[in-house]
Amino acid sequence: DWDVMTMSGIRDGDAVAWNDLLNYVRNNDLSDDTHYQHVSKRLDIPAFADYLILELWSGNWDWPQNNWAAASERSEEGMWRFFIWDAEGGMFPDRLNTVYFDRLNTQDNANGYFYRALKVNNDFRGVFADRIYKHFYNNGALTEANIRNRFFELREQMSGVISDMDTYVISTWVPNRLDIFLEACIQEGMFTSPGPTFEINDQYKHGGAISAGDTLTMTSKGRFQSVYYTLDGTDPRLGGLPQQDTSTTTLVAESNAKRVLVPISPISDDWKGGQSFNDSAWPACVGRPGGVGYERGSGYKNLITLDVGNQMFRKNATCYIRIPFALSTGIGDFNFMTLKIRYNDGFIAYINGIEVARRNFTGTPSWNSRADAEHPQSEAVNFENIDISAFLNDLRRGDNLLAIHGLNYSTTNSDFLISVELIADKIIPPTESNTSSNVLRYTEPIILTHSTHVKARILRGGVWSALSEATFAVGPVEDNLRITEIMYHPIFISETPRRKIAVDSNDPNTEYIELKNIGAETINLNLAKFTNGID
């Protein structure tokens, strides 16, 4: 009744449904919601996100090209789910700083095909971010405390066989890996920021039993942002973006004057800005279109003003770019800031000496560094918009500097491109009247009088945070609700002293569970449900 596919091919059933789905994702643009919804009916997308998160977080070196399995029930309701298999290649000390997005983005295997097809869809990126937040925050399965508890439980079980189990996983990997993993997800565009924190009566509490009249507050870190929430279980993000009036200021235009250097030896880090630095001897790039790079074939020529092919090709994969700009207003005039960049193949961006973004490079850069991966020309010719609002405080009234460390994948690559804009926006926060009727902007503590399912997100510069979701139960449901009778699969004929009663075994109403409130206080069952044991 099941189709089972592995990296080695079909293991059970046949490959008809699998090939049909794989061909669909490879030949359709899943940024189109019609195609995405079609795939979501045949692939368990939240489960796929969980699978990717576990493999990426664990740093499994023998994946995604190997050690994977997927299965689907052979029915109209059947959905493909991926399963972790043979993951002993995870959590190696020499891979603590490695997150294998580069493999997913380049390898020709099912994991890569599905991931690359899905990641262009905003909803998938939102699901991925929400699952990260669910598992790594608020007592989720992958929080440090829960992993430690499971580790010590396992160590106790295995103590008779492994008397001195190595503790590297909990002493080093778990405490350090999350920040590394989250940064890689942010760079990949698969995570934005954590959701708001819930407090009951000014004490942290992410769901659970409360009393009627308790006060819910939502807190968030950072400036220039708003919290939106619902109390009916719907997602604020799916309720539609609130209408906002926005004023945009271009801080750096694509054609702004630049100074450019392809270094032949190390130079002072002062070139990144924040300190006095003389770049007057660097070649100038002036006028439209404004790009820096070279093209030995076709594709980038219409974007390049300064050709650096003679300096880079077969010599150095690094190019330094300095773009001065002036700011006449205070940073308080802006709510968010966006770096717009075309790049082939990687870069590190700095504002006044502070790193604000990078792509396709890990570790500490040097004067002759290379990109870790290639950026396809079909993507490189288009702007990637990167939210760098967290660095608004690094702007200064007066003179500023945007510096780009451009990186080619190889000194023998046939092309290279860096072209950049920097914009800042002022947003007028929306009012209640121009948001969806069930999506509310958080302005003050909320008094909870009955059991409530809360979903909340932070909105900053048009970008949603991950979802904070919790159920707060009012009343002694857990203490006073009891199952007092279960009728399951009744006998077809039942007999009383006076007559025999025929019972239709196919009638679902003849099967039931009786619940009883054994307490004196009324309890609210509006959010109570059976989570296991009942189909």
Number of C-alpha atoms within 10 A of each C-alpha: 9 14 20 21 21 18 16 10 11 17 16 13 16 15 15 10 16 19 10 10 17 15 12 17 20 14 9 12 16 23 16 12 13 11 15 20 13 14 21 16 14 18 20 16 20 16 17 20 20 18 16 21 19 17 20 22 23 24 25 22 20 15 21 22 16 15 18 21 21 21 22 22 15 15 9 8 9 17 18 25 19 23 17 14 13 14 17 12 14 20 20 16 12 8 16 19 17 21 23 20 18 15 16 21 17 15 14 12 14 18 22 19 18 19 18 18 20 22 18 16 17 16 17 22 20 21 21 25 26 24 21 24 23 21 16 15 18 19 13 16 14 20 18 16 15 13 16 17 12 12 15 14 12 12 18 14 11 13 12 9 10 11 10 10 13 10 13 12 18 17 11 13 19 21 13 14 20 16 12 14 21 19 15 24 20 17 18 18 18 20 24 21 20 21 27 24 19 23 17 21 15 13 11 15 18 18 18 11 15 20 16 14 13 16 18 20 20 23 14 15 12 10 14 17 19 19 21 23 26 22 17 12 16 16 21 27 23 10 15 11 17 22 14 16 10 13 13 13 13 13 18 21 18 21 17 19 18 23 19 22 18 23 17 13 8 9 10 8 13 13 22 24 20 16 11 8 12 9 14 8 9 15 15 17 22 15 14 16 17 23 28 26 25 27 19 13 9 10 14 20 17 12 21 21 20 21 17 21 20 10 17 24 19 13 16 21 25 27 27 21 24 24 21 18 17 14 13 10 11 12 16 11 12 20 21 25 24 20 20 20 22 24 29 29 28 26 25 20 22 22 24 22 19 15 15 20 18 20 21 23 19 14 7 6 15 13 19 17 19 23 23 17 20 20 21 12 17 8 12 22 19 13 15 15 15 18 21 16 22 15 16 19 11 16 16 17 11 11 12 20 21 25 25 25 24 29 32 32 22 23 19 13 18 15 25 32 29 28 27 24 20 20 16 23 18 19 20 12 15 15 12 14 10 12 19 15 10 16 25 19 22 18 11 10 15 14 14 18 15 20 23 19 17 21 23 30 28 28 22 21 23 14 16 23 23 27 26 24 24 18 17 21 26 22 20 17 18 11 10 15 15 14 10 10 11 11 11 12 14 13 11 11 11 11 9 7 5 6 8 10 11 11 13 14 15 11 9 10 9 14 13 12 10 10 12 11 16 11 13 7 11 12 18 14 14 10 13 11 7 7 7 6 5 5 5
